[in-house]
Amino acid sequence: MSQHDGEKQGVELKGYFDRDSVVGFLQDLVDSLKKEDSVYIRNEDSFITLTPADQIEVAILASQESENEQFHLKMAWERTGEQDTSELSLRISSSEPALEDAD
């Protein structure tokens, strides 16, 4: 797949994967964001090159319903220009947090 100005390009992957595979995908993304100017995403014969900005818009949704749990992560950025950054209050960990009492 080649990339052309003005055309929307993309790579999509959807399916069930074991946890180690998902962690591997996410670690590769983290490593690319930390070390490189570009993130290359390939699936079979399709690929896309993304060039993340210094400021990234992040949307996270985590939810539970009876037997279904979901975690959605969306990141977006403008190719040019700076955006105002938000104060970071989100924490993700493997330990259950102790919430303060709200009186």
C-alpha positions as CSV (number, residue, x, y, z in Angstrom):
1,M,0.0,0.0,0.0
2,S,1.4,3.4,-0.9
3,Q,0.5,6.6,0.8
4,H,-1.0,9.5,-1.2
5,D,-1.6,13.1,0.0
6,G,-5.3,13.8,0.6
7,E,-6.3,10.1,0.7
8,K,-7.2,8.5,4.0
9,Q,-4.9,5.5,4.6
10,G,-5.2,2.9,7.3
11,V,-4.5,-0.5,8.6
12,E,-7.1,-2.4,10.7
13,L,-6.8,-5.4,12.9
14,K,-9.6,-6.9,14.9
15,G,-9.8,-10.3,16.5
16,Y,-9.1,-12.3,19.6
17,F,-5.5,-12.5,20.7
18,D,-3.8,-14.0,23.8
19,R,-2.7,-11.4,26.5
20,D,1.0,-11.8,25.7
21,S,0.4,-10.9,22.0
22,V,-1.6,-7.8,23.1
23,V,1.1,-6.8,25.5
24,G,3.6,-7.2,22.6
25,F,1.6,-4.9,20.3
26,L,1.3,-2.3,23.0
27,Q,5.0,-2.5,24.0
28,D,6.0,-2.1,20.4
29,L,3.8,1.0,20.2
30,V,5.3,2.4,23.5
31,D,8.8,1.7,22.2
32,S,8.2,3.4,18.9
33,L,6.6,6.5,20.6
34,K,9.6,6.8,23.0
35,K,12.5,6.1,20.6
36,E,11.5,7.1,17.1
37,D,9.9,10.0,15.1
38,S,7.7,7.5,13.2
39,V,5.5,4.6,14.1
40,Y,5.2,1.9,11.3
41,I,2.1,-0.3,11.5
42,R,1.9,-3.3,9.2
43,N,-0.7,-6.0,8.7
44,E,-0.1,-8.5,6.0
45,D,0.5,-6.5,2.8
46,S,-0.8,-3.1,4.2
47,F,1.2,-0.6,6.1
48,I,1.0,3.0,7.4
49,T,3.6,5.4,8.7
50,L,2.4,7.7,11.5
51,T,4.5,10.6,12.8
52,P,3.2,11.4,16.3
53,A,3.4,15.0,17.4
54,D,4.9,16.1,20.7
55,Q,1.4,16.7,22.0
56,I,-1.1,13.9,21.6
57,E,-4.9,13.9,22.3
58,V,-5.8,10.9,24.3
59,A,-9.3,9.5,25.0
60,I,-9.7,6.5,27.4
61,L,-12.9,4.6,28.2
62,A,-13.0,1.7,30.6
63,S,-16.3,0.0,31.4
64,Q,-17.9,-3.1,32.9
65,E,-21.3,-4.7,32.1
66,S,-22.3,-8.1,33.6
67,E,-19.9,-10.4,31.7
68,N,-18.3,-7.9,29.4
69,E,-15.4,-5.5,30.1
70,Q,-13.9,-3.0,27.7
71,F,-10.9,-0.7,27.5
72,H,-10.8,1.7,24.6
73,L,-7.7,3.9,23.9
74,K,-7.7,6.5,21.2
75,M,-4.8,8.7,20.3
76,A,-4.8,11.5,17.8
77,W,-2.6,14.5,16.8
78,E,-2.3,17.2,14.3
79,R,0.5,16.9,11.9
80,T,1.4,20.6,12.5
81,G,0.9,23.0,15.3
82,E,0.8,22.8,19.0
83,Q,-2.2,22.0,21.2
84,D,-2.8,22.9,24.8
85,T,-1.9,20.0,27.1
86,S,-4.3,18.7,29.8
87,E,-3.4,18.0,33.4
88,L,-2.8,14.3,33.8
89,S,-4.9,12.7,36.6
90,L,-5.3,9.3,35.1
91,R,-3.3,6.4,36.6
92,I,-3.2,2.8,35.2
93,S,-1.8,0.1,37.4
94,S,-2.1,-3.6,38.3
95,S,-3.0,-2.7,41.9
96,E,-6.5,-1.7,43.0
97,P,-6.4,1.9,44.1
98,A,-7.6,3.1,47.5
99,L,-10.0,5.9,46.8
100,E,-10.3,8.8,49.3
101,D,-13.6,9.3,51.0
102,A,-15.6,12.1,49.4
103,D,-17.4,13.9,52.2
